[in-house]
Structure formats: C-alpha cells, structure tokens
Amino acid sequence: MTDAAHSGSPPRSSILTPDARTRKRNAAEARFKYYGLTAVCLGLLALVVLLVSIAINGAGAFRQTYITLDVPLSAEVLDPEGNRNPADIARVISFGYDALIEDAMEAKMAEAGISIDGLDAGDAADIVSSEASAQVRYFVLANPEEVGTVREFDLLANGRIDAFFKGRVTMASAERDSNVSPEQLRLAEALKEDGALVQRFNWNFITNPDASDQRPEAAGLGVAILGSAYMMLIVLVLALPIGVAASIYLEEFAPKNRFTDIIEVNISNLAAVPSIVFGILGLAIFINWAGLPQSAPIVGGLVLTLMTLPTIIISTRASLKSVPPSIRAAALGVGASKMQSVFHHVLPLAAPGILTGTIIGLAQALGETAPLLLIGMVAFVREFPDAPPDGFFDPASALPVQIYNWTQRADPAFVERASGAIIVLLVFLAIMNTLAIVLRRRFERRW
C-alpha cells in the first residue's frame, strides 16, 4: 500500500501521550484522592480540637491549692476529760475542729504580718475547705497521743480560692459571689507570697471518693475507679470463656441448619441493640427478680457482660474463620481428632484476634453509662467497697457515671472535675487499646 492510501485516515495516538479521556480519568482519580485526604485531615482536626479542649478544661483537676497551717490540737476542745480515750475523742464531730482551724489561721496571719481590712477571723478561716476539719479529725482519731500538741497540716483551700488561682474567679466576680469576697482573695494572695499557700499535683483526685456539692475541691475518683475495675473483672471472667466457647461451637462443631442460623442472626442483632436496653434488662432481672443490690459492681458487671458477649463472639468467629482450612485438613490428615485440631492448631492461631476483640469489647464496656444509670450506679457513694468477693456486692460508682454525675452539679469546679475524669477514662482506654495491639503482635503467627 502506498502513503496515499493513509492520507485520509486520522493520525494514530501514542500510548505514551494521554488523550483527553485519559486526562479526564486521571483528574477524577486525583480529585478523589484529595477528597479522601481532606476527609482524613478534617477528622484528625476534629479529634485534636476535642482532645485539646478536654485537656485544657480538665488539666486544672490535677492541680490543687493547699494552705499550710499549724493547727493547735487543743486538749480542752478534743479531750475535755483528759484521759486520751479514743472513744471520748471520737465524740467531737468535725464541726468541733472548725475553731481550731480558725485559731490556726489567725495565728498564721499574725505571724506573717497579714492584715486585711474588713476581714474577721471567721471569714479568714473560710478560705480553707470544709474538708479540712474532717482531715484533722481523722488524724486525731488515728493518733490520739497527739492531742495537746501543735501539728502542721496541708489543708485544702476552698473551691473559690482554688478557682481564683486557676483564673475562673476574679476580684470583680467575687464582689457578686456570696461564696467568696475580694478580701478573702487578697488574703489568699498574701498567703501565697508568704509561701503558706501553694499549688501542686493533686493525687487525691485519683484516690479520694466523691464529695458533696459544697466541697468540689475534695471530690475524687477513687470509688469510681475501683467500681469500674470490679466490673471489668466480672466482665472478663464471664464474657471471655462464654464468648469463646460459644464461638468455637458455632464455627467448628455446630451443624449448619435453621436453628444455628437463627442463633447467628440473633447474635448479630444483639450487637446492634442500644446499651440502655441492656440496662432495662438488668433492672428487671438482676435487681427486681433476683434481688441483687442496686449500685453494686456485680449487677453492673452482669449487665456489661450481656452487652459485651455479642462483640466477643463476632470477633472470635472472625478470627477462627481467618485460619486457613489447610491447617484443619493437615491436622486431621495426621490423625488428630476434630477437637485436637481445633484446640491444638486453630485456636492458638486465632488467639491474637480473640484477645484483640476481647480487649476492645472491655474498652467499650468501660465507657458505657446508660445501662449503669438504670441500675442505680448514679448514687452518691463515699465509702470504698471491700475487697472481692464481698466488694462486688457493696455500693460503688463507675468512671462514666461519675463524669455524668459531676456535669449535673451546679458548682463550676465540678465541670473541671468532669473533664479531668474524662482524661483519666481516655488514658485507661488508650492503655487497653495499646495492650490489644501489643498482644496481637506478640501472639501473631505466620503460616
């Protein structure tokens, strides 16, 4: 053929030179990539904003203001009989120690040369938390031989004084606040200059129980942390063996029929049931019918076990399915029984996924609030539960419920406490998820 035969045909395009349709497709793919990257960045930005907001609002809960005073443990007030009998000393209630703290504050002001116009001794002592009298009383009851001496105490400043040094209370706001006066704030500043008032890390926020509405500075997470630990222990002991056993049976031994299909559908449905429904179930069965005590870790643990079981069963079955059929066939081929092939070969290979699903299920249960509210764990609890097993039946609280409880109180200091409790809860969740990753990599096997 001659060149003239091709003179009327369109020019040929090279595969190295993209045509218009290819450029359009490549542009669409590039736009989709940027859309996905933008979505990821927006999600990370929202997470960072949330965490920073919680950290800013809750960091103050881990710092507390303390006032150092030399409190005279007057024998005339604490032990009028003079026999140092602990039973007689215990008759003096906390209000009886208020006068001792007032004398200590008056002596401290005289020693430091502090004089505030319009501030009497009673108002000066009011900058100390009402928890201080109970603190001194507990010390005296534990050390009755100290009656008649002068002891140095680091006492909590009240919530308004603490908020003043954290920037939530100002001189202007104090003029309109019935709980604090500008004169008391000036006294606190003078004590700080003298070195008698300091701010330091607040371990009591982690270890102390909850406090009343009038003492937010003394409120802590001790009972809530212990209650959550007890519930997680119950969930782990019950949910892990039951969930794994059910998963092994359904995946490896159960015949495939309509009955097992119904069970599988219902397990999937239970995983999607709102958590508050499990709370109603726990209230009806464990409290109203079985007669278990309200606000007890045993009831909370049983309710959270029911809620966690579907998650563990689904994740365990997925882990068992991920084991190649050739592993089972090889075990059976060398003479192993069905049970030996499952427990000696399949289950060890599926262990990383089972452990990961269990820990994620526990982490989800740790953050649940709605079912615990319905079984009464929102109650105000001051006493620590006993050691297990008796402690499982004692009244307790839980971390998410304690957060909810503090957000409902009027004093702004409890909002700070709630944000601090959220930080503690997030730390526990981060530790549990990190543990899941570590265990997965530790037990992961290649085949």
TORLOSE-620522 format. One record per residue (C-alpha): x, y, z; residue number from 1. Coordinates in steps of 0.2 Angstrom, whole numbers. Each point is the difference from the previous one (the first is absolute). Layout:
BEGIN
+-------+-------+-------+-----+
!    px !    py !    pz !   n !
+-------+-------+-------+-----+
!     X !     Y !     Z ! NUM !
...
+-------+-------+-------+-----+
//
This chain:
BEGIN
+-------+-------+-------+-----+
!    px !    py !    pz !   n !
+-------+-------+-------+-----+
!     0 !     0 !     0 !   1 !
!     6 !    17 !    -4 !   2 !
!     0 !    16 !    12 !   3 !
!   -14 !     7 !   -10 !   4 !
!   -11 !   -14 !     7 !   5 !
!     2 !     7 !    18 !   6 !
!    -1 !    18 !    -5 !   7 !
!   -19 !     0 !     5 !   8 !
!     1 !   -10 !    17 !   9 !
!     2 !     9 !    17 !  10 !
!    17 !     1 !     8 !  11 !
!     4 !   -14 !    12 !  12 !
!     3 !     5 !    18 !  13 !
!    14 !    -7 !    11 !  14 !
!    -3 !    -9 !    16 !  15 !
!    13 !    11 !     8 !  16 !
!   -10 !    16 !    -4 !  17 !
!   -17 !     0 !    10 !  18 !
!   -15 !     5 !   -10 !  19 !
!   -14 !    11 !     7 !  20 !
!   -10 !   -15 !     7 !  21 !
!    15 !    -6 !     9 !  22 !
!     4 !    17 !     7 !  23 !
!   -18 !     2 !     6 !  24 !
!     1 !   -17 !     9 !  25 !
!    17 !     4 !     8 !  26 !
!    -7 !    17 !     6 !  27 !
!   -15 !    -9 !     8 !  28 !
!    11 !   -12 !     9 !  29 !
!    11 !    14 !     6 !  30 !
!   -15 !    10 !     7 !  31 !
!    -7 !   -16 !     9 !  32 !
!    17 !    -2 !     8 !  33 !
!     0 !    18 !     6 !  34 !
!   -18 !    -2 !     6 !  35 !
!     5 !   -15 !    10 !  36 !
!    15 !     9 !     7 !  37 !
!   -10 !    15 !     5 !  38 !
!   -13 !   -11 !     9 !  39 !
!    14 !    -8 !    10 !  40 !
!     8 !    17 !     4 !  41 !
!   -17 !     6 !     6 !  42 !
!    -3 !   -15 !    11 !  43 !
!    17 !     2 !     7 !  44 !
!    -3 !    18 !     3 !  45 !
!   -16 !    -3 !     9 !  46 !
!     8 !   -13 !    11 !  47 !
!    14 !    12 !     4 !  48 !
!   -12 !    14 !     4 !  49 !
!   -10 !   -12 !    12 !  50 !
!    16 !    -6 !     9 !  51 !
!     7 !    17 !     2 !  52 !
!   -16 !     7 !     6 !  53 !
!    -2 !   -14 !    13 !  54 !
!    19 !     2 !     5 !  55 !
!    -2 !    18 !     3 !  56 !
!   -16 !    -1 !    10 !  57 !
!     5 !   -15 !    10 !  58 !
!    19 !     3 !     3 !  59 !
!    -5 !    11 !    15 !  60 !
!    -8 !   -15 !     9 !  61 !
!    18 !    -7 !     2 !  62 !
!     6 !    15 !     9 !  63 !
!    -7 !     6 !    17 !  64 !
!     3 !    14 !    11 !  65 !
!     6 !    -4 !    18 !  66 !
!     2 !    11 !    15 !  67 !
!    13 !    -4 !    13 !  68 !
!    -5 !     3 !    18 !  69 !
!     6 !    -4 !    18 !  70 !
!   -16 !    -7 !     8 !  71 !
!     0 !     0 !    19 !  72 !
!    -8 !   -17 !     5 !  73 !
!    -7 !     7 !    16 !  74 !
!    -4 !   -12 !    14 !  75 !
!   -13 !    11 !     7 !  76 !
!   -10 !    -2 !   -16 !  77 !
!     4 !   -18 !    -6 !  78 !
!     2 !    -9 !    17 !  79 !
!    -9 !    10 !    14 !  80 !
!     2 !   -15 !    11 !  81 !
!    18 !    -1 !    -2 !  82 !
!     1 !   -19 !    -1 !  83 !
!     5 !    -2 !   -18 !  84 !
!   -13 !   -13 !    -3 !  85 !
!    -3 !    -2 !   -19 !  86 !
!   -19 !    -2 !     3 !  87 !
!    -1 !    16 !     9 !  88 !
!    10 !     9 !   -13 !  89 !
!   -11 !    -7 !   -14 !  90 !
!   -15 !     9 !     8 !  91 !
!     7 !    17 !    -6 !  92 !
!    -8 !     1 !   -18 !  93 !
!     8 !     9 !   -14 !  94 !
!    -8 !    17 !     4 !  95 !
!     9 !     0 !    17 !  96 !
!    17 !     2 !   -10 !  97 !
!    -6 !    15 !    -9 !  98 !
!     6 !    11 !    15 !  99 !
!    17 !    -8 !     0 ! 100 !
!     2 !     4 !   -19 ! 101 !
!    -6 !    18 !     3 ! 102 !
!    13 !     2 !    14 ! 103 !
!    13 !    -7 !   -12 ! 104 !
!    -4 !    13 !   -13 ! 105 !
!     0 !    14 !    12 ! 106 !
!    17 !    -5 !     6 ! 107 !
!     7 !    -2 !   -17 ! 108 !
!    -6 !    18 !    -5 ! 109 !
!     8 !     7 !    15 ! 110 !
!    16 !    -9 !    -3 ! 111 !
!     1 !     6 !   -18 ! 112 !
!    -6 !    17 !     4 ! 113 !
!   -15 !    -1 !   -11 ! 114 !
!   -15 !    12 !     4 ! 115 !
!   -15 !     2 !   -12 ! 116 !
!   -12 !    13 !     3 ! 117 !
!   -18 !    -6 !     2 ! 118 !
!     5 !   -18 !     3 ! 119 !
!    -3 !    -8 !    17 ! 120 !
!     7 !   -17 !     6 ! 121 !
!   -15 !   -10 !    -5 ! 122 !
!     0 !     6 !   -18 ! 123 !
!    19 !    -2 !    -1 ! 124 !
!    -2 !   -18 !     5 ! 125 !
!   -13 !    -3 !   -13 ! 126 !
!    13 !     0 !   -14 ! 127 !
!     4 !   -17 !     7 ! 128 !
!   -10 !   -14 !    -7 ! 129 !
!   -14 !    -8 !    12 ! 130 !
!     9 !   -16 !    -4 ! 131 !
!    15 !     6 !    11 ! 132 !
!   -10 !    -3 !    16 ! 133 !
!    -3 !   -18 !    -4 ! 134 !
!    18 !    -2 !    -5 ! 135 !
!     6 !     6 !    17 ! 136 !
!   -12 !   -11 !     8 ! 137 !
!     5 !   -16 !    -9 ! 138 !
!    18 !     4 !     5 ! 139 !
!    -5 !     2 !    19 ! 140 !
!   -10 !   -16 !     0 ! 141 !
!    15 !    -9 !    -7 ! 142 !
!    13 !     8 !    11 ! 143 !
!    -9 !     4 !    17 ! 144 !
!    17 !     3 !     8 ! 145 !
!     2 !    16 !   -10 ! 146 !
!   -14 !     9 !     9 ! 147 !
!     7 !    15 !     9 ! 148 !
!    14 !     3 !   -13 ! 149 !
!     1 !    12 !   -15 ! 150 !
!     1 !    -9 !   -17 ! 151 !
!     3 !     6 !   -17 ! 152 !
!   -13 !    -4 !   -13 ! 153 !
!    -2 !     3 !   -19 ! 154 !
!   -18 !     4 !    -1 ! 155 !
!   -10 !     2 !   -16 ! 156 !
!    -5 !    17 !    -5 ! 157 !
!   -19 !     2 !    -4 ! 158 !
!    -6 !    -1 !   -18 ! 159 !
!    -1 !    19 !    -3 ! 160 !
!    18 !     3 !     6 ! 161 !
!     6 !   -14 !   -11 ! 162 !
!   -10 !     7 !   -15 ! 163 !
!     8 !    17 !     3 ! 164 !
!    17 !    -6 !    -2 ! 165 !
!    -6 !   -10 !   -16 ! 166 !
!    -8 !    15 !    -7 ! 167 !
!   -18 !    -4 !     1 ! 168 !
!    -3 !    12 !    14 ! 169 !
!     5 !    19 !     0 ! 170 !
!    -1 !    14 !    12 ! 171 !
!   -15 !     7 !   -10 ! 172 !
!   -10 !   -16 !     0 ! 173 !
!     4 !    -2 !    19 ! 174 !
!   -10 !    16 !     4 ! 175 !
!   -15 !    -9 !    -7 ! 176 !
!     3 !   -17 !     7 ! 177 !
!    -7 !    -4 !    17 ! 178 !
!    12 !   -15 !     2 ! 179 !
!    16 !    11 !     0 ! 180 !
!     5 !    18 !     3 ! 181 !
!    14 !    11 !    -8 ! 182 !
!     7 !     1 !    18 ! 183 !
!     2 !   -19 !     0 ! 184 !
!     8 !     0 !   -17 ! 185 !
!    13 !    14 !     7 ! 186 !
!     3 !   -11 !    15 ! 187 !
!     4 !   -15 !   -12 ! 188 !
!    12 !    10 !   -10 ! 189 !
!     9 !     6 !    16 ! 190 !
!     1 !   -18 !     6 ! 191 !
!     7 !    -5 !   -17 ! 192 !
!    14 !    13 !     1 ! 193 !
!     4 !    -6 !    18 ! 194 !
!     2 !   -18 !    -7 ! 195 !
!   -15 !    -7 !    10 ! 196 !
!   -11 !    -2 !   -15 ! 197 !
!     6 !   -11 !   -14 ! 198 !
!    -6 !    -9 !   -15 ! 199 !
!     6 !   -18 !    -4 ! 200 !
!    -5 !   -16 !    -8 ! 201 !
!   -16 !    -7 !     7 ! 202 !
!     2 !   -19 !     4 ! 203 !
!   -16 !     1 !    10 ! 204 !
!   -10 !     2 !   -16 ! 205 !
!     5 !   -18 !    -5 ! 206 !
!    -2 !    -8 !    17 ! 207 !
!   -13 !    10 !    10 ! 208 !
!   -19 !    -4 !    -1 ! 209 !
!   -13 !    12 !    -6 ! 210 !
!    -5 !    15 !    10 ! 211 !
!   -15 !    10 !     3 ! 212 !
!    -6 !    15 !   -10 ! 213 !
!     8 !    12 !    13 ! 214 !
!    17 !    -8 !    -2 ! 215 !
!     5 !    -2 !   -18 ! 216 !
!    18 !     2 !     4 ! 217 !
!     0 !   -16 !    10 ! 218 !
!    -9 !   -11 !   -13 ! 219 !
!    10 !   -14 !    -7 ! 220 !
!    -2 !   -16 !   -11 ! 221 !
!     6 !   -13 !    12 ! 222 !
!   -17 !    -9 !     2 ! 223 !
!    -4 !     2 !   -19 ! 224 !
!    17 !    -8 !    -5 ! 225 !
!    -2 !   -14 !    12 ! 226 !
!   -18 !    -3 !    -6 ! 227 !
!     5 !     0 !   -18 ! 228 !
!    14 !   -12 !     4 ! 229 !
!   -12 !   -12 !     9 ! 230 !
!   -12 !     0 !   -15 ! 231 !
!    14 !    -3 !   -13 ! 232 !
!     6 !   -15 !    10 ! 233 !
!   -18 !    -7 !     1 ! 234 !
!    -2 !     3 !   -19 ! 235 !
!    17 !    -8 !    -4 ! 236 !
!    -3 !   -15 !    11 ! 237 !
!   -18 !    -3 !    -8 ! 238 !
!     1 !     6 !   -17 ! 239 !
!    16 !    -7 !    -6 ! 240 !
!    -3 !   -18 !     3 ! 241 !
!   -18 !     0 !    -5 ! 242 !
!     3 !    10 !   -15 ! 243 !
!    15 !   -10 !    -6 ! 244 !
!    -9 !   -17 !     3 ! 245 !
!   -16 !     6 !    -9 ! 246 !
!    11 !     6 !   -15 ! 247 !
!    10 !   -17 !    -1 ! 248 !
!   -16 !   -10 !     1 ! 249 !
!    -9 !    11 !   -13 ! 250 !
!    14 !     1 !   -12 ! 251 !
!     8 !   -18 !     2 ! 252 !
!   -12 !   -12 !     6 ! 253 !
!   -18 !     6 !    -2 ! 254 !
!   -10 !    -7 !   -15 ! 255 !
!    -5 !    12 !   -13 ! 256 !
!   -19 !     0 !     2 ! 257 !
!   -15 !    12 !     3 ! 258 !
!     3 !     0 !    19 ! 259 !
!    18 !     6 !    -1 ! 260 !
!    -5 !    13 !   -13 ! 261 !
!   -12 !     7 !    12 ! 262 !
!    13 !     1 !    13 ! 263 !
!    13 !     8 !   -11 ! 264 !
!   -13 !    13 !    -5 ! 265 !
!    -5 !     4 !    18 ! 266 !
!    18 !     2 !     5 ! 267 !
!     2 !    13 !   -14 ! 268 !
!   -16 !     9 !     5 ! 269 !
!     6 !     0 !    19 ! 270 !
!    16 !     9 !    -6 ! 271 !
!   -11 !    14 !    -7 ! 272 !
!   -12 !     2 !    15 ! 273 !
!     2 !    16 !     9 ! 274 !
!     9 !    -1 !    17 ! 275 !
!   -14 !     7 !    10 ! 276 !
!   -11 !   -15 !    -5 ! 277 !
!    13 !   -11 !     9 ! 278 !
!    -2 !    12 !    15 ! 279 !
!   -19 !    -3 !     0 ! 280 !
!     3 !   -19 !    -1 ! 281 !
!    12 !     1 !    15 ! 282 !
!   -12 !    10 !    10 ! 283 !
!   -14 !   -12 !    -3 ! 284 !
!    10 !   -16 !     2 ! 285 !
!    14 !     3 !    12 ! 286 !
!    -7 !    12 !    11 ! 287 !
!   -19 !    -2 !     0 ! 288 !
!    -1 !   -19 !    -2 ! 289 !
!    17 !    -6 !     7 ! 290 !
!     0 !    13 !    14 ! 291 !
!    18 !     5 !    -3 ! 292 !
!     5 !    17 !     8 ! 293 !
!    -1 !    16 !   -10 ! 294 !
!    16 !    10 !    -4 ! 295 !
!    10 !   -16 !     2 ! 296 !
!    15 !    -5 !   -11 ! 297 !
!    -8 !   -18 !    -2 ! 298 !
!   -15 !     7 !    -8 ! 299 !
!    10 !    12 !   -11 ! 300 !
!    12 !   -14 !    -5 ! 301 !
!   -15 !   -12 !    -5 ! 302 !
!    -8 !    13 !   -10 ! 303 !
!    16 !     5 !    -9 ! 304 !
!     4 !   -19 !    -3 ! 305 !
!   -17 !    -2 !    -9 ! 306 !
!     5 !    16 !   -10 ! 307 !
!    17 !    -6 !    -4 ! 308 !
!    -3 !   -18 !    -5 ! 309 !
!    -6 !     3 !   -18 ! 310 !
!    16 !    10 !    -3 ! 311 !
!    11 !   -13 !     6 ! 312 !
!    -9 !   -14 !    -9 ! 313 !
!     0 !     9 !   -17 ! 314 !
!    18 !     5 !     2 ! 315 !
!     5 !   -18 !     5 ! 316 !
!    -9 !    -8 !   -14 ! 317 !
!     8 !    12 !   -12 ! 318 !
!    17 !    -5 !     7 ! 319 !
!    -4 !   -19 !    -2 ! 320 !
!    -6 !     3 !   -18 ! 321 !
!    17 !     8 !    -4 ! 322 !
!     9 !   -16 !     4 ! 323 !
!     3 !    -9 !   -17 ! 324 !
!   -10 !   -16 !    -3 ! 325 !
!    17 !    -8 !    -4 ! 326 !
!     5 !     1 !    18 ! 327 !
!   -16 !   -10 !     5 ! 328 !
!     3 !   -13 !   -14 ! 329 !
!    18 !    -2 !     4 ! 330 !
!    -4 !    -4 !    18 ! 331 !
!   -14 !   -12 !    -4 ! 332 !
!    12 !    -8 !   -13 ! 333 !
!    13 !    -5 !    13 ! 334 !
!   -13 !    -8 !    11 ! 335 !
!    -6 !    14 !    11 ! 336 !
!   -18 !     0 !     6 ! 337 !
!   -12 !    14 !    -4 ! 338 !
!     3 !     7 !    18 ! 339 !
!    19 !    -2 !    -1 ! 340 !
!     0 !    10 !   -16 ! 341 !
!   -10 !    14 !     7 ! 342 !
!     9 !     2 !    17 ! 343 !
!    17 !    -5 !    -5 ! 344 !
!     2 !     9 !   -17 ! 345 !
!   -15 !    12 !    -5 ! 346 !
!    -3 !     8 !    17 ! 347 !
!    19 !     5 !     3 ! 348 !
!     0 !     8 !   -17 ! 349 !
!   -16 !     9 !     3 ! 350 !
!     6 !     6 !    17 ! 351 !
!     6 !    17 !    -5 ! 352 !
!   -17 !     5 !    -7 ! 353 !
!    -9 !    -7 !    14 ! 354 !
!    10 !    10 !    13 ! 355 !
!    -2 !    15 !   -11 ! 356 !
!   -19 !    -1 !    -1 ! 357 !
!    -1 !    -4 !    19 ! 358 !
!    10 !    15 !     5 ! 359 !
!    -9 !    12 !   -12 ! 360 !
!   -17 !    -7 !     7 ! 361 !
!     6 !     4 !    18 ! 362 !
!     5 !    17 !    -6 ! 363 !
!   -17 !     3 !    -7 ! 364 !
!    -8 !    -6 !    16 ! 365 !
!    11 !    11 !    11 ! 366 !
!    -7 !    15 !    -9 ! 367 !
!   -18 !    -4 !     2 ! 368 !
!   -11 !    11 !    10 ! 369 !
!   -19 !    -3 !    -4 ! 370 !
!    -2 !   -18 !     6 ! 371 !
!     9 !     5 !    17 ! 372 !
!   -12 !    14 !     2 ! 373 !
!   -15 !   -11 !     0 ! 374 !
!     7 !   -12 !    13 ! 375 !
!     4 !    14 !    12 ! 376 !
!    18 !     3 !    -1 ! 377 !
!    -3 !    19 !    -1 ! 378 !
!    -2 !     0 !    19 ! 379 !
!    12 !    10 !    11 ! 380 !
!    13 !   -12 !     8 ! 381 !
!    13 !     5 !    12 ! 382 !
!     6 !   -16 !     7 ! 383 !
!    12 !   -11 !    -9 ! 384 !
!    -7 !   -18 !    -4 ! 385 !
!     9 !   -14 !     8 ! 386 !
!    12 !   -12 !    -8 ! 387 !
!    -8 !   -14 !   -11 ! 388 !
!   -11 !   -10 !     1 ! 389 !
!    -9 !    10 !    13 ! 390 !
!     4 !    17 !    -9 ! 391 !
!   -10 !    -6 !   -15 ! 392 !
!   -16 !     2 !    10 ! 393 !
!     5 !    17 !     8 ! 394 !
!    -6 !    17 !    -7 ! 395 !
!    11 !     8 !   -12 ! 396 !
!     1 !    11 !   -15 ! 397 !
!     8 !     0 !   -17 ! 398 !
!    11 !    12 !   -10 ! 399 !
!   -13 !     4 !   -14 ! 400 !
!   -14 !     2 !    13 ! 401 !
!    11 !    11 !    11 ! 402 !
!     4 !    11 !   -15 ! 403 !
!   -19 !     1 !    -3 ! 404 !
!    -3 !     4 !    18 ! 405 !
!    12 !    14 !     1 ! 406 !
!    -7 !     9 !   -15 ! 407 !
!   -17 !     1 !     8 ! 408 !
!     7 !    10 !    15 ! 409 !
!    -1 !    18 !     1 ! 410 !
!    17 !     5 !     6 ! 411 !
!    12 !     4 !   -15 ! 412 !
!    14 !   -10 !     9 ! 413 !
!    -9 !   -16 !    -3 ! 414 !
!     0 !     4 !   -19 ! 415 !
!    19 !     0 !     2 ! 416 !
!    -1 !   -16 !    10 ! 417 !
!   -10 !    -8 !   -14 ! 418 !
!    12 !     5 !   -14 ! 419 !
!    15 !    -7 !    11 ! 420 !
!   -10 !   -16 !     2 ! 421 !
!    -2 !    -1 !   -19 ! 422 !
!    19 !     1 !    -1 ! 423 !
!     2 !   -14 !    12 ! 424 !
!   -13 !   -11 !   -10 ! 425 !
!     9 !     4 !   -16 ! 426 !
!    16 !    -5 !     7 ! 427 !
!    -7 !   -17 !     6 ! 428 !
!    -8 !    -3 !   -18 ! 429 !
!    17 !     5 !    -8 ! 430 !
!     9 !   -13 !    11 ! 431 !
!   -13 !   -13 !    -4 ! 432 !
!     1 !     3 !   -19 ! 433 !
!    19 !     0 !     1 ! 434 !
!     0 !   -16 !    10 ! 435 !
!   -11 !    -8 !   -14 ! 436 !
!    13 !     5 !   -13 ! 437 !
!    14 !    -6 !    10 ! 438 !
!    -8 !   -17 !     3 ! 439 !
!    -5 !    -2 !   -18 ! 440 !
!    18 !     3 !    -6 ! 441 !
!     7 !   -11 !    14 ! 442 !
!   -11 !   -15 !    -4 ! 443 !
!    -2 !     2 !   -19 ! 444 !
!     7 !   -15 !   -10 ! 445 !
!     3 !    -2 !   -18 ! 446 !
!    -5 !   -14 !   -11 ! 447 !
+-------+-------+-------+-----+
//
